[in-house]
Amino acid sequence: MEETYDCDEGCRTPRHAAFRIPVVPPCPPAPMKKREPAYVRRDPPKNGFFQPPDLEVLFALVPRREACA
């Protein structure tokens, strides 16, 4: 059995539901940023605030040695 195609009929796009491109669901909304609470007053630390050592002592300039001649 040989099928013959009539040139007058031409090509047609399949229209059956099985051949349709599926509908894409809409995208979900973008995530929302968390709202930070307004200024929250905190109690001072129990041990007190950090007291750094005197930085001037750490970065004091040491006099250069004389170059050997």
Backbone bond lengths (Angstrom), bond angles and torsions (degrees), N, CA, C in turn:
res aa  C-N    CA-C-N  psi(-1)  N-CA   C-N-CA  omega(-1)  CA-C   N-CA-C  phi
1 M - - - 1.445 - - 1.516 109.82 -
2 E 1.236 114.37 125.36 1.447 120.40 -178.90 1.521 108.15 -118.97
3 E 1.327 114.98 129.86 1.457 118.11 179.32 1.517 109.03 -88.97
4 T 1.259 115.93 139.77 1.456 120.75 176.52 1.516 108.17 -116.14
5 Y 1.308 114.86 140.70 1.455 120.77 179.85 1.517 108.59 -109.09
6 D 1.273 114.48 134.65 1.450 119.47 179.73 1.526 108.07 -88.36
7 C 1.275 118.21 126.85 1.464 122.63 -178.17 1.519 111.89 -66.55
8 D 1.302 117.67 -24.32 1.462 120.50 -179.27 1.532 111.17 -72.20
9 E 1.353 116.62 -25.47 1.454 120.45 -177.84 1.525 111.00 -70.90
10 G 1.318 118.57 -40.29 1.454 122.64 177.67 1.521 112.59 75.24
11 C 1.312 115.95 176.15 1.465 121.91 179.76 1.522 108.72 -92.17
12 R 1.327 115.57 144.95 1.453 120.27 178.86 1.521 109.27 -134.63
13 T 1.290 116.12 149.16 1.462 122.06 177.52 1.518 109.17 -75.96
14 P 1.341 117.98 134.14 1.466 119.16 177.45 1.524 110.07 -62.93
15 R 1.316 116.92 137.36 1.461 120.94 -176.43 1.518 112.76 -115.39
16 H 1.301 117.94 2.78 1.459 121.11 -179.45 1.527 109.08 -70.01
17 A 1.326 118.09 149.47 1.468 122.85 -177.73 1.529 112.02 -60.32
18 A 1.323 118.09 -28.57 1.464 121.12 -179.45 1.525 111.67 -67.04
19 F 1.328 117.69 -22.46 1.460 121.77 -177.06 1.527 112.74 -99.72
20 R 1.305 118.04 0.74 1.477 121.15 -177.94 1.524 110.96 -77.44
21 I 1.310 116.12 150.99 1.469 121.51 174.19 1.523 106.78 -74.54
22 P 1.350 117.77 129.75 1.468 118.75 -177.83 1.527 111.46 -65.81
23 V 1.321 115.07 148.60 1.464 121.64 179.37 1.532 108.20 -75.34
24 V 1.320 116.33 131.37 1.456 121.57 179.98 1.528 108.46 -84.95
25 P 1.350 117.75 128.73 1.470 118.93 178.66 1.535 109.84 -68.11
26 P 1.319 117.62 153.90 1.473 119.52 -179.74 1.526 111.29 -66.05
27 C 1.310 115.86 153.72 1.463 121.76 -179.95 1.535 109.64 -69.76
28 P 1.333 117.09 149.41 1.464 119.48 176.63 1.538 109.20 -71.46
29 P 1.321 118.03 159.61 1.468 119.76 179.90 1.531 110.81 -67.13
30 A 1.312 115.58 157.29 1.461 120.82 178.77 1.523 109.82 -66.19
31 P 1.342 117.38 148.28 1.465 118.80 178.95 1.523 110.61 -67.71
32 M 1.296 115.22 146.28 1.463 120.83 -179.45 1.522 109.94 -93.38
33 K 1.317 116.05 145.64 1.461 120.21 175.51 1.527 108.54 -71.93
34 K 1.336 114.64 144.59 1.456 118.79 177.34 1.521 108.84 -72.90
35 R 1.283 116.01 136.50 1.462 120.21 178.23 1.515 108.75 -79.47
36 E 1.312 115.90 127.68 1.451 119.71 177.14 1.523 108.35 -84.92
37 P 1.316 116.12 139.98 1.462 117.93 -179.67 1.533 110.17 -64.68
38 A 1.306 115.01 153.50 1.460 119.56 177.10 1.530 108.79 -60.87
39 Y 1.276 117.41 174.13 1.467 122.70 -176.32 1.525 110.95 -44.00
40 V 1.316 114.77 122.46 1.463 120.64 179.19 1.522 107.57 -106.03
41 R 1.299 115.92 120.83 1.462 119.93 -178.68 1.521 109.01 -79.50
42 R 1.323 115.86 126.89 1.456 121.18 -179.86 1.522 109.96 -109.18
43 D 1.308 114.50 152.71 1.460 119.85 175.00 1.525 108.64 -76.68
44 P 1.347 118.15 150.32 1.465 119.70 177.92 1.530 110.25 -65.39
45 P 1.341 117.65 153.68 1.465 119.75 -179.49 1.523 111.60 -61.28
46 K 1.332 116.07 149.83 1.469 121.09 -178.15 1.522 111.64 -65.45
47 N 1.332 117.51 -37.24 1.476 121.40 -177.96 1.520 112.22 -89.79
48 G 1.304 117.76 5.94 1.453 120.56 -178.64 1.519 110.56 88.15
49 F 1.313 116.01 171.73 1.451 120.94 179.97 1.519 110.46 -78.35
50 F 1.330 116.21 156.76 1.460 121.74 179.64 1.519 109.18 -66.79
51 Q 1.332 116.10 130.71 1.459 122.48 178.36 1.531 107.84 -112.41
52 P 1.331 118.02 101.80 1.456 119.25 -179.34 1.524 110.82 -67.99
53 P 1.339 117.81 153.67 1.467 119.46 176.25 1.528 109.27 -66.44
54 D 1.285 115.39 165.23 1.464 120.24 -179.13 1.531 108.37 -64.70
55 L 1.314 116.61 112.30 1.461 120.82 -176.09 1.520 112.59 -70.67
56 E 1.303 117.75 -25.12 1.471 120.37 178.94 1.517 110.44 -62.18
57 V 1.320 117.92 -34.66 1.462 121.16 179.75 1.529 109.81 -68.64
58 L 1.301 117.01 -39.75 1.459 120.30 -178.98 1.521 112.72 -67.29
59 F 1.320 116.68 -35.34 1.459 120.65 -175.39 1.521 112.79 -107.21
60 A 1.311 117.38 23.47 1.470 120.36 179.21 1.520 108.99 -66.54
61 L 1.316 115.49 142.28 1.469 120.34 -179.95 1.529 109.44 -76.94
62 V 1.304 115.25 130.13 1.468 121.58 178.28 1.521 105.57 -96.48
63 P 1.351 117.43 131.60 1.479 119.26 -179.38 1.522 110.28 -62.18
64 R 1.349 116.18 142.35 1.453 121.92 179.86 1.523 110.50 -74.05
65 R 1.315 113.33 150.04 1.469 117.87 173.87 1.521 108.11 -82.67
66 E 1.261 115.20 153.35 1.467 119.97 177.73 1.528 108.50 -72.46
67 A 1.302 116.65 142.23 1.464 120.37 178.10 1.496 110.08 -68.04
68 C 1.301 116.86 145.32 1.459 121.67 178.34 1.514 109.27 -70.91
69 A 1.327 115.64 134.64 1.462 117.90 -178.12 1.490 111.51 -107.36
